[in-house]
Amino acid sequence: MKKIPLIFVAALFSLFGFAQKIDKIINATEVERIEKILSADDMLGRKPFTPGIDKAADFIAAEFAKSNLGFFGTATTYFQEFSMVKPKLASLEGAIDGDTLKETNFFANTTQAAIHLHGISDYEIVEIKKEEDFFKKVFAIMEENKNIFVLVDKVHTDKFKRLKNFGYRQKFSSPTTQVFYLTERKEVSNVHVNVAYNNTPQKLKNVVAIIPGKSKKDEYVVFGGHYDHLGTTKPNANGDSIYNGANDDAAGTTAMIMLSKYYKALNNNARTILFAAFTAEEVGGYGAQYFSKQLDPAKVVAMFNIEMIGTESKWGKNSAYITGFDKTNMGAILQKNLEGSNFKFYPDPYTEQNLFYRSDNATLARLGVAAHTISTSKMDSEPNYHKASDQIETLDLDNMNEIIKAIALSAGSIIAGKDTPTRVDTTQLK
C-alpha cells in the first residue's frame, strides 16, 4: 500500500482538530531558529550552575511568553526554582571499635553540617557483602529516607573510592544520613565519630508552562526535554572547547517549545498540558526529580520526554523509537494515530543500554506514569554524543521538523481525552 506523506495526515485528525494549523506553526524555519539559539556558542554549553544555562532558561521563558502560556500552579513566573546542597568534607575524627577513621574507610551521604555519632542505635545496620553488586546496593540505600550504617566489605575498596567522588556531588537537602564504613568486620559496637562539612547551597531551575484543559483540567499530559548540557572543556584539535549540545538536548527542548506553540494556537485541549524544560539531567536528573514532586502522579496521564531527535534513526527518515515501549500501550496509541502516514515509531532497539531509566522520563515512570522518551539517536554509533562536535551543522533539521509534527499528531487523541495510556507496572521496574 502506498504511504501517505505526513503532511497529508492532517485529514485523519479532523475529529480532534489537531492538525489544521500544523505546517504554519511547526516548520523547519522556526525549528532552525530555536535550535540555533539554544546551541549557540554564547550559551557556553548550558552547564548547570553557570551563566550559560541561565541565559538558555531566559530564552525558553521568553518563548513561552510569546505564546502567552500560563504559569504552573501558584507560580508567578515560568521558572520552577529549587535548591540543592554541595557538601565538602571539612574534618573527620573518631574511631569504630578502636579503628581510627580516615577518608579512605569512611564516607557519609549527608547534607547535614555535622555528624556526631556516639553509638548507632538510631541507625539501621546494613551490609554490602563481597559477592553483592556494590553500586546497585549503594544506590538503593541512598534512596532510603532513613539513617543507615553500612558495613562495606573490603573487597569493594576500589569502588569505595569512586563512591566518595559521587557522594560529594550536589544533592537535595535531607534530614537523614547514610554512613558507609569500609571494614572486614561483620558488626560494630563502639562508635565515636565527629564529622564536619562545608555545605554550599546551589540554585537550579526548570522552565515550566501550562495550557489548562477545557474539560479534563485535572488530567495532565507532560511534554519535556532537558535544556542543560556539559559546558566547556579544553580546546580539542579543532580549537573547539564548547559542548554545544545541539542534539543533546537542544533538539528535544526545541521540540518541546514548538509543541507548546502548536497546542496553544489550537487551544482546544481537553486535558491540561504541561511543558517542561528540565535542568541538571546530565548530572543526575535533578530537574525532573523536583518537577515530579510538584505533581500528583495519579493525575498525570502521559509524559512525552523528547531527547536527541536531530539525527536520523537506524531506520532512516520519518522514524523514531520509544523507550520502554512494552511497559505501557502508549507507543501503540501513537502509532495508531499515525496510521496511513509515512512515519513510524519503533520500540527502543538499545535496551541493553537501559535508556528507559537514563533520561527524565524515569522519575515519573517509577511513579506509575506512562512516561517514555522519544529519540532517534543511534546509541551504539552516534559520532557526536557528548562531544564538542555536537553542533547544529550535524543535524537534519527537516527530518527533525517531521518528527516534531509526528509527535504533535500522534499525541492528539491523548490530548483530546479520547485515549488514556495504561500505567507502568512499577513492580516490574529495575
C-alpha positions as CSV (number, residue, x, y, z in Angstrom):
1,M,0.0,0.0,0.0
2,K,1.3,3.4,-0.9
3,K,2.2,5.5,2.1
4,I,0.7,9.0,2.5
5,P,3.3,11.8,3.3
6,L,3.0,13.0,6.9
7,I,1.9,16.4,5.7
8,F,-1.3,14.9,4.4
9,V,-2.1,13.0,7.6
10,A,-4.0,16.1,8.8
11,A,-7.2,15.0,7.4
12,L,-7.1,11.9,9.5
13,F,-7.3,14.1,12.6
14,S,-10.1,16.4,11.8
15,L,-12.1,14.7,14.6
16,F,-9.7,16.2,17.1
17,G,-8.9,19.4,15.3
18,F,-5.2,19.0,15.9
19,A,-3.7,19.1,12.5
20,Q,-5.3,22.0,10.7
21,K,-2.6,24.6,11.5
22,I,0.4,22.3,11.9
23,D,2.6,23.5,9.0
24,K,2.1,27.1,9.8
25,I,3.4,26.6,13.3
26,I,5.7,23.7,13.2
27,N,8.1,24.3,10.3
28,A,11.8,23.9,9.6
29,T,12.5,27.6,9.6
30,E,11.2,28.0,13.2
31,V,12.8,24.8,14.3
32,E,16.2,26.1,13.0
33,R,15.7,29.5,14.7
34,I,15.2,28.0,18.1
35,E,17.8,25.2,17.7
36,K,20.4,27.7,16.6
37,I,19.9,29.9,19.6
38,L,19.9,27.1,22.2
39,S,23.1,25.5,20.7
40,A,25.0,28.8,20.1
41,D,28.5,29.3,21.5
42,D,27.3,32.1,23.7
43,M,25.3,29.6,25.7
44,L,28.7,28.1,26.7
45,G,27.3,24.5,26.8
46,R,24.4,25.2,29.2
47,K,26.1,23.6,32.2
48,P,24.2,23.7,35.5
49,F,25.3,26.5,37.9
50,T,26.7,28.6,35.1
51,P,25.6,31.9,33.4
52,G,25.1,29.9,30.2
53,I,22.3,27.8,31.5
54,D,20.6,30.9,32.9
55,K,20.8,32.5,29.5
56,A,19.1,29.4,28.0
57,A,16.4,29.5,30.7
58,D,15.7,33.1,29.9
59,F,15.3,32.3,26.2
60,I,12.9,29.4,26.9
61,A,10.8,31.6,29.2
62,A,10.6,34.3,26.6
63,E,9.4,31.8,24.0
64,F,6.7,30.6,26.4
65,A,5.7,34.3,27.0
66,K,5.4,34.9,23.2
67,S,2.8,32.2,23.1
68,N,1.0,33.6,26.2
69,L,1.3,30.3,28.1
70,G,0.2,30.2,31.7
71,F,2.3,29.7,34.8
72,F,2.2,26.4,36.6
73,G,0.4,26.1,40.0
74,T,0.8,29.2,42.2
75,A,3.9,30.4,40.4
76,T,4.2,33.9,39.1
77,T,7.0,33.1,36.7
78,Y,7.9,30.3,34.3
79,F,10.9,29.4,36.5
80,Q,10.5,26.5,38.8
81,E,13.3,27.2,41.2
82,F,14.8,24.9,43.8
83,S,17.9,24.5,45.9
84,M,20.5,21.7,46.3
85,V,23.5,21.3,48.6
86,K,27.0,20.5,47.6
87,P,28.9,19.1,50.6
88,K,32.7,19.2,51.1
89,L,34.4,17.4,53.9
90,A,35.9,19.8,56.4
91,S,37.1,17.5,59.2
92,L,36.8,13.8,60.2
93,E,37.9,12.3,63.5
94,G,36.9,9.3,65.6
95,A,37.1,5.6,65.8
96,I,35.0,2.5,65.3
97,D,35.9,-0.4,67.7
98,G,39.4,1.1,68.0
99,D,40.0,1.6,64.3
100,T,40.9,5.2,63.5
101,L,38.6,6.7,60.9
102,K,40.2,8.0,57.7
103,E,38.9,9.3,54.4
104,T,39.9,6.0,52.9
105,N,37.5,4.0,55.0
106,F,34.6,6.3,55.9
107,F,32.0,8.2,53.9
108,A,28.7,9.7,54.8
109,N,25.9,10.6,52.3
110,T,24.5,13.6,54.1
111,T,23.6,17.2,53.7
112,Q,24.0,18.0,57.4
113,A,26.6,20.5,58.5
114,A,27.9,18.0,61.1
115,I,27.5,14.4,62.2
116,H,28.2,13.3,65.8
117,L,27.9,9.5,66.4
118,H,28.3,8.1,69.8
119,G,26.7,4.8,69.2
120,I,24.5,3.9,66.3
121,S,21.2,3.0,68.0
122,D,19.4,5.3,65.7
123,Y,20.8,3.7,62.6
124,E,19.7,0.6,60.7
125,I,22.7,-1.7,60.1
126,V,23.2,-3.0,56.6
127,E,26.0,-5.0,54.9
128,I,27.4,-4.8,51.4
129,K,28.9,-8.3,51.1
130,K,31.8,-9.2,48.9
131,E,29.5,-11.1,46.4
132,E,27.0,-8.2,46.1
133,D,26.7,-5.6,43.3
134,F,28.3,-2.7,45.1
135,F,26.7,0.3,43.3
136,K,23.3,-1.3,42.9
137,K,23.2,-1.8,46.6
138,V,24.6,1.7,47.3
139,F,22.1,3.5,45.2
140,A,19.2,1.5,46.8
141,I,20.5,2.5,50.2
142,M,20.8,6.2,49.3
143,E,17.2,6.2,48.1
144,E,16.0,5.2,51.6
145,N,14.7,8.0,53.7
146,K,16.3,6.9,56.9
147,N,19.5,6.7,58.8
148,I,21.6,3.7,57.8
149,F,25.0,2.5,58.8
150,V,26.6,0.4,56.1
151,L,29.4,-2.2,56.6
152,V,31.2,-2.4,53.3
153,D,33.4,-5.5,52.7
154,K,37.0,-4.6,51.8
155,V,36.8,-6.4,48.5
156,H,35.0,-3.3,47.3
157,T,37.9,-1.0,48.2
158,D,38.4,0.4,44.7
159,K,34.7,1.1,44.2
160,F,34.5,2.7,47.6
161,K,37.0,5.3,46.3
162,R,34.6,6.1,43.4
163,L,31.6,6.3,45.8
164,K,33.2,9.3,47.6
165,N,33.6,11.1,44.3
166,F,30.0,10.5,43.5
167,G,28.8,11.3,47.0
168,Y,30.2,14.8,47.2
169,R,28.1,16.0,44.2
170,Q,25.2,18.3,44.8
171,K,22.1,16.7,46.3
172,F,18.7,17.5,47.7
173,S,18.6,18.5,51.3
174,S,17.7,15.6,53.6
175,P,17.4,15.1,57.4
176,T,18.8,11.5,57.1
177,T,22.3,10.2,56.7
178,Q,23.7,7.0,55.3
179,V,27.2,6.1,56.7
180,F,29.5,3.8,54.7
181,Y,32.3,2.1,56.6
182,L,34.9,0.0,54.7
183,T,35.8,-2.9,57.0
184,E,36.3,-6.6,57.4
185,R,34.0,-6.5,60.5
186,K,30.6,-8.1,60.3
187,E,29.3,-6.0,63.2
188,V,30.3,-2.9,65.2
189,S,29.7,-1.8,68.8
190,N,31.9,1.1,69.9
191,V,31.3,4.0,67.6
192,H,32.6,7.6,68.1
193,V,32.5,9.8,65.1
194,N,32.7,13.6,64.6
195,V,32.4,14.9,61.0
196,A,32.0,18.5,59.8
197,Y,31.1,19.7,56.3
198,N,31.3,22.9,54.4
199,N,28.0,22.9,52.5
200,T,27.4,25.2,49.5
201,P,23.8,25.9,48.5
202,Q,23.3,25.7,44.8
203,K,20.3,27.1,42.9
204,L,18.7,25.3,39.9
205,K,15.5,25.9,37.9
206,N,13.3,24.2,35.5
207,V,11.3,26.3,33.0
208,V,7.6,25.2,33.1
209,A,4.5,26.5,31.4
210,I,0.9,25.3,31.2
211,I,-2.2,25.3,28.9
212,P,-5.2,24.5,31.1
213,G,-7.5,21.7,29.9
214,K,-11.0,22.5,28.7
215,S,-13.0,19.6,30.1
216,K,-10.4,17.4,31.9
217,K,-8.4,20.0,33.8
218,D,-7.3,17.6,36.5
219,E,-5.7,15.2,34.0
220,Y,-2.2,16.2,32.8
221,V,-0.1,15.5,29.7
222,V,3.6,16.5,30.0
223,F,6.0,17.3,27.2
224,G,9.5,17.7,28.3
225,G,13.2,17.8,27.4
226,H,16.3,18.8,29.3
227,Y,18.0,22.0,28.4
228,D,21.2,21.5,30.2
229,H,24.4,20.1,28.8
230,L,28.1,19.7,29.6
231,G,29.5,23.2,29.5
232,T,33.1,23.7,28.3
233,T,36.4,21.8,28.2
234,K,39.9,22.2,27.0
235,P,40.2,23.0,23.3
236,N,40.2,20.0,21.0
237,A,42.3,19.5,17.9
238,N,40.0,21.9,16.1
239,G,40.2,24.5,18.8
240,D,36.7,23.9,20.0
241,S,36.1,24.0,23.7
242,I,32.3,24.2,23.9
243,Y,29.9,21.3,24.3
244,N,27.1,22.9,22.3
245,G,24.7,20.0,22.8
246,A,22.8,20.7,19.6
247,N,21.3,17.2,19.6
248,D,21.6,16.5,23.3
249,D,19.3,18.1,24.1
250,A,18.7,21.4,22.4
251,A,16.8,19.3,19.9
252,G,14.4,17.9,22.5
253,T,14.0,21.3,24.1
254,T,13.3,22.8,20.6
255,A,10.6,20.2,20.0
256,M,9.0,20.9,23.4
257,I,8.9,24.7,22.6
258,M,7.4,24.0,19.1
259,L,4.8,21.8,20.6
260,S,3.8,24.4,23.1
261,K,3.3,26.9,20.3
262,Y,1.2,24.4,18.4
263,Y,-1.1,23.4,21.1
264,K,-1.6,27.0,22.3
265,A,-2.6,28.0,18.8
266,L,-5.1,25.2,18.6
267,N,-6.4,26.0,22.1
268,N,-8.8,23.1,22.2
269,N,-7.1,20.6,24.5
270,A,-9.4,18.6,26.8
271,R,-6.6,17.7,29.2
272,T,-4.2,20.1,30.8
273,I,-0.8,20.2,29.1
274,L,2.5,21.0,30.9
275,F,5.6,21.9,29.1
276,A,8.9,21.5,31.0
277,A,12.5,22.3,30.2
278,F,14.4,20.2,32.7
279,T,17.7,21.2,34.3
280,A,20.5,19.0,35.5
281,E,19.7,15.9,33.5
282,E,23.3,15.4,32.7
283,V,24.4,15.4,36.4
284,G,21.7,13.2,37.9
285,G,18.2,14.1,36.6
286,Y,17.6,16.5,39.4
287,G,15.2,18.8,37.5
288,A,12.9,16.0,36.6
289,Q,13.0,14.7,40.1
290,Y,12.0,18.1,41.6
291,F,9.3,18.5,38.9
292,S,7.7,15.2,39.7
293,K,7.4,16.1,43.3
294,Q,5.1,19.0,42.4
295,L,2.5,16.7,40.8
296,D,0.1,14.1,41.9
297,P,1.3,11.2,39.7
298,A,-2.2,9.7,39.6
299,K,-3.3,12.7,37.7
300,V,-0.5,12.5,35.0
301,V,-1.9,10.6,32.1
302,A,1.2,10.6,29.9
303,M,4.7,12.1,29.6
304,F,6.5,12.7,26.3
305,N,10.2,13.2,27.1
306,I,12.0,14.2,23.9
307,E,15.7,13.5,23.7
308,M,18.1,13.7,20.8
309,I,15.9,13.8,17.7
310,G,18.2,15.8,15.5
311,T,19.8,12.8,13.6
312,E,18.2,10.0,11.6
313,S,17.3,6.9,13.5
314,K,18.7,3.4,12.4
315,W,15.6,3.1,10.2
316,G,16.2,6.4,8.4
317,K,14.0,9.4,8.0
318,N,10.4,9.7,9.3
319,S,11.0,7.3,12.2
320,A,11.9,7.4,15.9
321,Y,11.9,5.0,18.8
322,I,10.2,5.0,22.2
323,T,12.0,3.7,25.3
324,G,10.1,1.3,27.5
325,F,7.7,0.6,24.6
326,D,6.5,-2.6,26.2
327,K,5.8,-1.1,29.6
328,T,2.5,0.7,28.5
329,N,0.4,0.9,25.4
330,M,1.3,4.5,24.8
331,G,3.5,3.6,21.8
332,A,0.7,1.6,20.3
333,I,-1.6,4.6,20.6
334,L,0.8,6.9,19.0
335,Q,1.4,4.6,16.1
336,K,-2.3,4.0,15.7
337,N,-2.8,7.8,15.3
338,L,-0.3,7.8,12.5
339,E,-1.8,5.0,10.6
340,G,-1.6,5.8,6.8
341,S,1.3,8.2,7.2
342,N,4.9,7.5,6.3
343,F,6.0,7.9,9.9
344,K,6.6,5.1,12.3
345,F,7.5,4.7,16.0
346,Y,9.6,1.7,16.9
347,P,10.4,0.1,20.2
348,D,13.8,1.0,21.6
349,P,16.5,-1.1,19.8
350,Y,19.1,-0.4,22.5
351,T,17.5,-2.0,25.5
352,E,20.9,-3.2,26.8
353,Q,21.8,0.4,27.5
354,N,18.8,0.9,29.8
355,L,17.7,4.2,28.1
356,F,14.3,4.0,29.7
357,Y,16.0,4.6,33.1
358,R,18.6,7.1,31.9
359,S,16.5,10.2,31.0
360,D,14.0,12.5,32.5
361,N,11.0,10.1,31.9
362,A,12.3,7.7,34.5
363,T,11.2,9.6,37.6
364,L,7.5,9.7,36.6
365,A,7.7,6.2,35.2
366,R,8.8,4.9,38.6
367,L,5.6,6.5,40.0
368,G,3.5,4.6,37.5
369,V,3.0,7.2,34.8
370,A,3.1,6.3,31.1
371,A,6.3,8.3,30.8
372,H,8.6,7.5,27.8
373,T,11.4,9.0,25.9
374,I,11.2,9.6,22.2
375,S,14.5,9.6,20.4
376,T,16.3,8.9,17.1
377,S,19.9,8.7,18.4
378,K,21.9,5.7,17.3
379,M,23.3,5.0,20.8
380,D,25.6,2.3,19.5
381,S,27.3,4.6,17.0
382,E,26.3,8.2,17.5
383,P,29.5,10.0,16.4
384,N,28.9,13.3,18.3
385,Y,27.4,12.1,21.5
386,H,28.8,14.1,24.5
387,K,31.4,15.7,22.2
388,A,32.2,19.3,21.2
389,S,31.3,18.3,17.7
390,D,27.5,18.0,18.7
391,Q,26.7,21.2,16.7
392,I,23.7,22.3,14.6
393,E,25.6,21.6,11.4
394,T,25.4,17.8,12.2
395,L,21.6,17.8,12.5
396,D,18.9,17.0,9.9
397,L,16.6,19.9,10.7
398,D,14.0,18.9,8.0
399,N,13.7,15.4,9.4
400,M,13.6,16.8,12.9
401,N,10.7,19.0,11.9
402,E,8.8,16.0,10.6
403,I,9.5,14.2,13.9
404,I,8.0,17.1,15.9
405,K,4.9,17.1,13.7
406,A,4.6,13.4,14.2
407,I,4.7,13.7,17.9
408,A,2.1,16.5,17.8
409,L,-0.3,14.5,15.6
410,S,0.2,11.2,17.4
411,A,-0.5,12.7,20.8
412,G,-3.8,14.1,19.5
413,S,-6.1,11.5,20.9
414,I,-4.4,11.6,24.3
415,I,-4.6,15.4,24.5
416,A,-8.2,15.3,23.4
417,G,-9.1,12.8,26.2
418,K,-10.0,10.1,23.7
419,D,-7.2,7.7,24.6
420,T,-5.6,7.0,28.0
421,P,-2.4,5.0,28.1
422,T,-2.0,2.2,30.5
423,R,0.1,2.7,33.7
424,V,3.6,1.5,34.2
425,D,3.7,-1.6,36.5
426,T,6.3,-0.3,38.9
427,T,6.8,-3.8,40.4
428,Q,8.5,-4.8,37.1
429,L,11.0,-1.9,37.0
430,K,14.7,-2.3,37.8
